[in-house]
Amino acid sequence: MEIKNRHVLITGANRGIGHGIAKMCAQQGAKLHLVLRHPDDALKAQLITLGAPAVLVYTADLSQRESVAQLLTQLDKIPLDILINNAGLLTGGLIEGQPVADIYAMFQVNLLSLIQLTRGILPGMVERKCGKIINNASVSAVMHLPCASTYAASKAAVMAFTNCIEAELKETGVSTLCLITPGIKTRMFDEIAVKYGKNLDVPQDSIGPDEYAQRIRKAIEDDESYLLPTGATAVGLAVSRYLPALFRWGVGRRFHR
Ligand SMILES: NC(=O)c1ccc[n+]([C@@H]2O[C@H](COP(=O)([O-])OP(=O)(O)OC[C@H]3O[C@@H](n4cnc5c(N)ncnc54)[C@H](OP(=O)(O)O)[C@@H]3O)[C@@H](O)[C@H]2O)c1
C-alpha cells in the first residue's frame, strides 16, 4: 500500500518507535491522526514541516477502556486507511515481584486497547474495501525469556490476534502487518536493562527508531504480513523456533535467580 495521502492513525506517536513512524509517514505525505496522552503542538509543527498535509491529535489514555471508547466515537467519521497500534508498556522481573497494577495496565495498553481499537475501526475499512492494521508485537512474542513473562504473554497474544484477523479479512481488501520488533533504542529499551537486568544478562543489540521506521515503510509498501528482525536477532528467533532445547540452554546460562 502506498502511504501518500492515506489517513494514518498512530498510537504512542510522541516518542520512540511511534515518533519514528510518524516522521516517516509525514515524509511520505500521509494525513496523520495521532493518539497521545497529552496535546503536543511542537510535534504537530514538526510533522507538518516534514511534509504531512494534515496532523490531528486525539488525547486518550489507552489503559482506560472508557477512554478508548471515547476515542472511537471521535474517529467515527474519519476514513482511516492505516491503523498503527504501537503504544506499549513494559513489565518485567521475576513474576512474584511484578506489581499486579502494572500487569493489568500493561495488558490494557499492549493488548486490550489494541483489540478494542481494531474492532472499532475495522468495519469502516471493510466497507471501503481498503485498509491495513499494523500491530507492534515484539520478538518477545516468539522468544520467551525469563523476566519477560507478562510482557511476552501480551505480545504473543498480539501476534495470535493479528494472525486470526488476517484470516478473517481474506478478500476484503483489508490486510494486516505484524511487527516482530527487535531491540530499538528507545526509553522502553533502556527500561529493559533496569527491569530484567538483576536476573538476566540482557542482549544490547539495537537499531534507532528512524531506521526501524524505514523498514516498516517498506513492509507497508510491499504489503508484507510480517516484519521480521534481521542479523543476530533473526538467528536467535530461528533457534528459539527450530532448536528450542538449545535456546533454553542458552537462556539458562544468562539467567540467575
Ligand atoms: N524498544 C524496543 O526495543 C521494542 C522491542 C519490541 C517491541 N517494542 C514495542 O514497540 C512499541 C513502542 O515502544 P517504544 O520502544 O517506542 O516505547 P516508548 O519509547 O516507551 O514509547 C511508548 C509509547 O506508548 C505510549 N503509551 C504508554 N502508555 C500509554 C497509555 N496509557 N495511553 C496512551 N499511550 C501510552 C507512550 O506515551 P507517553 O509518552 O505518554 O508515556 C509512548 O508514546 C511498544 O508496543 C513496545 O512494546 C519495542
Ligand as a Chemical Component Dictionary entry (heavy atoms), coordinates in Angstrom:
data_LIG
# 
_chem_comp.id                   LIG 
_chem_comp.type                 NON-POLYMER 
_chem_comp.pdbx_formal_charge   0 
_chem_comp.three_letter_code    LIG 
# 
loop_
_chem_comp_atom.comp_id 
_chem_comp_atom.atom_id 
_chem_comp_atom.alt_atom_id 
_chem_comp_atom.type_symbol 
_chem_comp_atom.charge 
_chem_comp_atom.model_Cartn_x 
_chem_comp_atom.model_Cartn_y 
_chem_comp_atom.model_Cartn_z 
_chem_comp_atom.pdbx_ordinal 
LIG N1  N1  N 0  12.020 -0.577 22.002 1  
LIG C1  C1  C 0  12.092 -1.881 21.822 2  
LIG O1  O1  O 0  13.191 -2.468 21.924 3  
LIG C2  C2  C 0  10.858 -2.678 21.484 4  
LIG C3  C3  C 0  11.030 -4.024 21.134 5  
LIG C4  C4  C 0  9.903  -4.760 20.797 6  
LIG C5  C5  C 0  8.641  -4.180 20.789 7  
LIG N2  N2  N 1  8.511  -2.868 21.132 8  
LIG C6  C6  C 0  7.154  -2.309 21.125 9  
LIG O2  O2  O 0  7.132  -1.122 20.369 10 
LIG C7  C7  C 0  6.095  -0.240 20.851 11 
LIG C8  C8  C 0  6.683  1.156  21.089 12 
LIG O3  O3  O 0  7.709  1.024  22.058 13 
LIG P1  P1  P 0  8.857  2.103  22.278 14 
LIG O4  O4  O 0  10.122 1.355  22.430 15 
LIG O5  O5  O -1 8.737  3.180  21.283 16 
LIG O6  O6  O 0  8.443  2.607  23.751 17 
LIG P2  P2  P 0  8.461  4.052  24.443 18 
LIG O7  O7  O 0  9.530  4.897  23.907 19 
LIG O8  O8  O 0  8.416  3.741  25.900 20 
LIG O9  O9  O 0  7.066  4.681  23.964 21 
LIG C9  C9  C 0  5.857  4.122  24.406 22 
LIG C10 C10 C 0  4.714  4.928  23.833 23 
LIG O10 O10 O 0  3.478  4.363  24.299 24 
LIG C11 C11 C 0  2.702  5.414  24.860 25 
LIG N3  N3  N 0  1.835  4.951  25.949 26 
LIG C12 C12 C 0  2.184  4.236  27.040 27 
LIG N4  N4  N 0  1.132  4.090  27.865 28 
LIG C13 C13 C 0  0.088  4.732  27.275 29 
LIG C14 C14 C 0  -1.260 4.962  27.646 30 
LIG N5  N5  N 0  -1.767 4.509  28.804 31 
LIG N6  N6  N 0  -2.050 5.651  26.798 32 
LIG C15 C15 C 0  -1.556 6.150  25.637 33 
LIG N7  N7  N 0  -0.290 5.982  25.240 34 
LIG C16 C16 C 0  0.528  5.283  26.051 35 
LIG C17 C17 C 0  3.739  6.386  25.417 36 
LIG O11 O11 O 0  3.154  7.645  25.670 37 
LIG P3  P3  P 0  3.678  8.588  26.904 38 
LIG O12 O12 O 0  4.888  9.326  26.383 39 
LIG O13 O13 O 0  2.512  9.465  27.198 40 
LIG O14 O14 O 0  4.037  7.680  28.035 41 
LIG C18 C18 C 0  4.747  6.392  24.285 42 
LIG O15 O15 O 0  4.314  7.213  23.237 43 
LIG C19 C19 C 0  5.552  -0.897 22.118 44 
LIG O16 O16 O 0  4.353  -1.581 21.830 45 
LIG C20 C20 C 0  6.651  -1.876 22.506 46 
LIG O17 O17 O 0  6.150  -2.963 23.255 47 
LIG C21 C21 C 0  9.588  -2.102 21.494 48 
# 
loop_
_chem_comp_bond.comp_id 
_chem_comp_bond.atom_id_1 
_chem_comp_bond.atom_id_2 
_chem_comp_bond.value_order 
_chem_comp_bond.pdbx_ordinal 
LIG N1  C1  SING 1  
LIG C1  O1  DOUB 2  
LIG C1  C2  SING 3  
LIG C2  C3  SING 4  
LIG C2  C21 DOUB 5  
LIG C3  C4  DOUB 6  
LIG C4  C5  SING 7  
LIG C5  N2  DOUB 8  
LIG N2  C6  SING 9  
LIG N2  C21 SING 10 
LIG C6  O2  SING 11 
LIG C6  C20 SING 12 
LIG O2  C7  SING 13 
LIG C7  C8  SING 14 
LIG C7  C19 SING 15 
LIG C8  O3  SING 16 
LIG O3  P1  SING 17 
LIG P1  O4  DOUB 18 
LIG P1  O5  SING 19 
LIG P1  O6  SING 20 
LIG O6  P2  SING 21 
LIG P2  O7  DOUB 22 
LIG P2  O8  SING 23 
LIG P2  O9  SING 24 
LIG O9  C9  SING 25 
LIG C9  C10 SING 26 
LIG C10 O10 SING 27 
LIG C10 C18 SING 28 
LIG O10 C11 SING 29 
LIG C11 N3  SING 30 
LIG C11 C17 SING 31 
LIG N3  C12 SING 32 
LIG N3  C16 SING 33 
LIG C12 N4  DOUB 34 
LIG N4  C13 SING 35 
LIG C13 C14 SING 36 
LIG C13 C16 DOUB 37 
LIG C14 N5  SING 38 
LIG C14 N6  DOUB 39 
LIG N6  C15 SING 40 
LIG C15 N7  DOUB 41 
LIG N7  C16 SING 42 
LIG C17 O11 SING 43 
LIG C17 C18 SING 44 
LIG O11 P3  SING 45 
LIG P3  O12 DOUB 46 
LIG P3  O13 SING 47 
LIG P3  O14 SING 48 
LIG C18 O15 SING 49 
LIG C19 O16 SING 50 
LIG C19 C20 SING 51 
LIG C20 O17 SING 52 
# 
